[in-house]
Amino acid sequence: MKKNEIERARVLRFRASCLSERILRHVAESEAKLRQVERYNRKPAPVQGRGAVVAVLQDEALDDEQDTLTASYLIAALGSTDSAGLALVAADWLAEAQPKLGHSPAVLDAALRVASTTTFGPEAALKYFHRRRSVGLEPTVHAANSVITACSHSGDSKLALEMLEGMVQEGLEPNEYSLIMALQATNYKNRGLHKEAMRVVATWPHGPLLPSSVVDLLLAVFEAALIKAPGLEAAEQVFQDLKSHRAINRLSHSGPQKPQSK
């Protein structure tokens, strides 16, 4: 990145940080007023995060390329606070009031990253994934991985598999990160969903060798499945699935590899 680009990004991030602080301050002031009302035994209306977002952003001139980056940095900044829900409130308001910004890849991807954190369920990430598609943006590996990441936090292996297999159907190639997150979903709380895990690794597009990190996770799923097996017959079936799976025969060939990024 060139020096002037670094300086430009720094300036835009600073502006986004200031906007984030103003929104958070507006919420804090509204909550203080509610506490004052409660002292007099009146029932106050709850603080609406949308009101704080609108109060701060509606007077801002956000309409060009730089403002798109500012908006994406704002969502990231809000998403890193204890009030991460405000980031998605801001993303939704921008989609309604400033669709040129709210429907931009930068803003939608920023919302996806926030929605994929442990604060929210997979349905939040899926919402922004579908919004990308609804405004004409092509699906990307990064966008799909954000949804799969959300699935790994809650153990939604069904949705994780749908995303992986959907990626393949769309002509996208799942990467190592994709498989790691999906395998974590299949082994959420050591559930050992080995059948689903086998479907996960079947989406690997890069030749006969699986990354060692993926093989390690796959073995962990099988181990959990053996422990969870309700009887000897079920355990024997898990063991036979383990022996027959091609990935297990690659253990001696899968050297250490650095996990791919999202």
N, C-alpha and C positions, 0 to 999 in steps of 0.2 A: 504494500500500500504506500503510495507516495505521501510526502510530508504534508502537502496541502489537503489531501484526502483525509489524513489522520486528524488534522486540525479541524476540518469541516465536521467529521464525525464527533469530535470532542465537543464542539459548539452545539451540535444538535442533541447530543446526549445531555448536555447541561440544561438546555431548554426543556427537554423532556423531564429531567429530574425536578426542575422548578415547577412544572405543571403537576407532576405527581405529588409534590409536597403541598401544593395549593389544594388539590382534591382531598388529600388526607386531612389537612387542616380544616377544610370546610366540614368534613364528616365529624371531626373532633368537636368543633364548635357547635354543631347541631346536636351532638350527643350531650354536651354540657347543658344546653338549653332544656333538653328532655329531663335531665336529672333535676334541674331547677323546678320544672313543672311537677315532677314526682313528689317533691318536698311538700307541695300543697295539695297532695292527694288527688291530683287530676290525672286522668289516664291519657298519656301522650301517644301520638302516632309514632310508629317506629321510624328510625332514620332510614331514608332511602338513598342508597349509594348513587342511583341514577341522578338524583337531584344534585348531588355534589359534582358529578361529572358534567352535567349540563351547565351548571352555574359557572364552572371554570372554562369549559371548552367552547361554549356557544359564541363567545366574543373573540375567540382566537381566529386569526386568518390562516386556516389550514387548507391549502388548495393546490400546492405545487409539489414537485418531486421531493424537495427537501422536507416538506411537511409530511410526506408519506413516511420518510425515515424517522422524523420526530415522533409521529404517532406510533410507529412500531417500537421505538425506544420507550415511549411512555407506557405502553402495555407491558413491556418487559420490566420496567421499573416498578409499576404497581404490582406486577406478579411476584416480585421478590419481597414484598412486604407481608405483614400479618393480615392485611386486607386484600389478599390476592383476588378475591371475587370482583373487586373494583376494576381489575384489568379486563375481565370479560364484559363487565358492564360498559366500559369505555369502548371496547371493540364492537359491541352491539349498537351503541349509540352512533358511532362513526358509520356503521353500515347503513343506518337509517338516515342520518342527517348529512353525512358527507360520504356518499357511496363511492365516489372516486377514490377516496382514501381507504374507507372501510372495506372495500372489495379488492384492494391491491394485494399482491402476493406478500409483500413485506408485513402488512398489518395482519392478514389472515394467518400467516406462518407464526408471527409473534403470539397471536391468540392461541394457536394450536400448541405451541411450546408451553404456555402457561396452563392450558387445559389438560396437558398430559402429565402434570405433576400430581403428587399424592393428595393434594387438596381437593381434587375433583375426581369424579368417576369417568369411565370410558365414554359415557354418553356425551359429556362435554366436549371431549376431543373429536368425537365422531360428528358432532354438530358443525364444527368449523371445517372438518374435512369435507363434509357434504356442501357446506357453503362455498368452499373453493370451487367445487365442481359446478354448482348452480350458477356461478357468475362467469363460467366459461374457462376457468383455469384447469390446465391438465394436471392429473394426479402425479405426484412425485414420490420417490422413495422416502424422502425426508418427511413428507406429510403423512404417509402411511405409517412410518416408524413412530411418529408421535402418537398415533392411535394405539399401536401395539404396545408402546411404552405405558400408556394409561392402563391397558389390559393387564400388564405385568403387575401393576400395583394392587389390582383387585382380584386377580385370578380369573379374568374373563377369557378363558382359553378358546371358547367358541368364536368370539369376535376376533381374537388374535389370529386364529386360523382363517377366518373369512377374509381378513385383511391381507394375509400372506398369499393365499390362493388367488385373491382378487388382483394382487400386484402382478402375479404371473400371467393372469388372463389379460391384463392391460399392457403386457409387454415390458413390465418393470422387473428388475432383478433384485430380489431380496438380498441384503448383505449380511455380514456376520452379526451386526447389531440387531437386525430384524429377527434372526433366529434366536439370539440370546434372550431378547425380551419375550418372544413367544414361548420359549421353553420355560422361562421363569413363570409365565402364566399357567403352564400345564403342571408346574410343581409348586403352585402357591400353597403355603402352609403344608408342604410335603404331601400333597395329594397323590402324586405319582400317576398322573394320567398318561401312561406310556403309549397308548394307541394314538392319542392326539399328538404326543411328542414325535412319534414316527412320521406322522403327516407333516409336522413342522419341518423336519430335516429333509423331507422329500422335495421341498421347494428350493433347496440349495441349487443354484444354477451353474456353479463354477467347477465342473469336472468331478472326478471320482473321489477327491479328498475333501473331507470336512475340516474346518479349523479345529484345532485341539480344544479351544475354549467351548465350542459347541458340543464336541464329543463328551467332554467332562460333564456338561450340564445334562446331556442325554443320559449318561450313566447314572447321574444323581436321580433322574426321574425314574429310571428302572429300579434303582435301589429302593426308592420310596414305594414304588408299586409292589415290590416283593414284601416289604414290611407290612403294607396295608392289605395284602392278599388275605381273603377270609379263610382260606384253607389250603391244603397241600396241592390239590388239583389246580387251583387258581394260581398258586405260586409257580407250579411247574409250567403253566402256560406262559406266564410272564418271562420265566427263564428261557423257554424255547424262543419266544419273540426276541429276547436279547441275543441269543446265540445266532439267530438267523439274520439279524439286522446287519446290513452291509457296513454301516458306520463303525461297528465294533471291530470289524476286521481291519479298519484303517488306523487303529490306535498307534501302531508302531510306525506309521508313516506320517502321522500328522504332527509335525514339529511345532514348537511354540510360534504363535503368530500374534501380532498386535491387532486387537479388535478394531474393526473398521468403525468409523464415526457414523453418526446418524445420517 
